[in-house]
Amino acid sequence: MKKVLIISYYWPPTGGSGVQRWVKFTKYLRRFGWEPVIYTPENPEQLSVDESLLTDIPQGVEVLRRHISEPYAIYHKFFGASDKGAGVNPLNQQKKTFKQRLVVRLRGNLFIPDPRRGWVRPSVCFLTKYLKDNPVDAVVTTGPPHSMHLIGMRLKARLGVRWIADFRDPWTEMHYFKHMGLFPWTAAKHRRMEQRVLDSADAVIAVSAPVRDDFQARTSTPVYLITNGFDTDDFASSPAALPKDRFTLVHTGLFASDGNPLRLWDTLARKCAEDRNFKSQLRIRLAGKTDVEIFEALKMRGLQDNVEDLGYLPHFKTTELQRSANVLLLPLRDEPEYAKALPGKIFEYLAARRPVLGIGQEGGAAATVLSDAGAGVMYDWDRTEPVRNFIESAWERHLAGEDGPLEGNIEKYSRLSLTEQLSKVL
């Protein structure tokens, strides 16, 4: 069996969407003739913990953990403990204090490409020795943080290893890059560093077609599309019947203030005012990290009693919640770059087979996936009438007891199928 070294900052018991991609690949790689070895920090910054993800790691997989020194302790001391994780992403948080603006600027200009930069040299030294005694057939780095790619690039230069750079998000074309307060020469350094990674890798993987095309236009290195997906094991049990006395809208994962669907909240508030039964049955269930501006907008519209803030849930609880929804909410970030993004949750939404209401770029990558799968719709942030019609239709189906699961061919997004694609790239 061939071996692949996977270098990832995120690994269980750390929770969140950044962990699941390579945990699921690791779960299935042996079926395609590859033995994974994981290299990850032993003390990473953790905004959430999910012990349940450990059950997806096959028995006997080698996990190498090494200490990492990060500047976040100074950050939290500067802000105070209450600021830790205060926003979904402080880089593009809409309401920043002076101290937050200062630290974002310092972060972007001092730590290139990111605050994990200091882990590159010790990791290269450790892995150089490890790989000489324990050779592998390929190395994969997954970012962000993009410092992981610098480790792969240096290992390739030293040892000649075959190296794949997996981009879960873009680098300089990421929507928050312009919010980092970068000096022109710092932004140029980011771009040079990104280009070196693209040109030095033996292969590059992107998670959406537009990002793949952007990368391929900039490098002769082959760039492959392997999206995120869903694990059929997470949806193996039969879903419970939807309650007849509750009309539930569900959002899971990060819910950022720059994707606040105000016209949807307006629609729900108006419907509550017009229909007492709707108001009594409406539940807006939010699981994961939600920015305070979302709750403020709901309260301003009198919807606070209809909201349930569930916080971070173990992954298996999240998939149960998704399947309990009358409507799954997919608000995208109101940034032009986000038209190329495919949030990881969209694929589990497909597997939940519940109708998806997307608020975002109507011609973007996420809209295309929803349309192709027959799973839902995507409306621009200001499209009030189509959103109102969608909610009315979903409400009528609920009253008529016609909330059966959606059909559609989504097998190409299963983690097993995606791992097969990865094995071919390897």
Secondary structure by P-SEA (a helix, b strand, c coil): cbbbbbbbccccccccccccaaaaaaacccccbbbbbbbbbcccccccccccccccccccbbbbbbbbbbaaaaaaaacccccccccccccccccccaaaaaaaaaaaccccccccccaaaaaaaaaaaaaaaccccbbbbbcccaaaaaaaaaaaaacccbbbbbbccccccccccccccccaaaaaaaaaaaaaaaaaccbbbbccaaaaaaaaaccccbbbbbbbbbbcccccccccccccccbbbbbcccccccccaaaaaaaaaaaaaacaaaaaaccccccccccaaaaaaaaaacccccccccccccaaaaaaaaaaccbbbbbcccccccccccccaaaaaaaaccbbbbccccccaaaaaaaaacccccccccaaaaaaaaaaaaaaaaaaccccccccccccccaaaaaaaaaaac
